[in-house]
């Protein structure tokens, strides 16, 4: 029989970190696609593609929020263990 703690081992903030990594990756691909025409000498992509490149920063912020949430949860657990 499995222990309940083994089936749900996701810590607080883990989902935010994973979502931030996915958003960052999408932004990185959009950045590569946006920069490629400049390197290849072809016509540049429309302006909205530059907006999609900003997803790298958004993903970084989401992942950072997940890290902060994980740290806060760890501190709460440490305080609870002291009592």
Buried (B, 14 or more C-beta within 10 A) or exposed (E): EEEEEEEEEEBBBBEBBBBBBBBBEBBBBBBEEBBEEEEEEEEEBEEEBBEBBEBBEBBBEBBEBBBEBBEEEEEEEEEEEEE
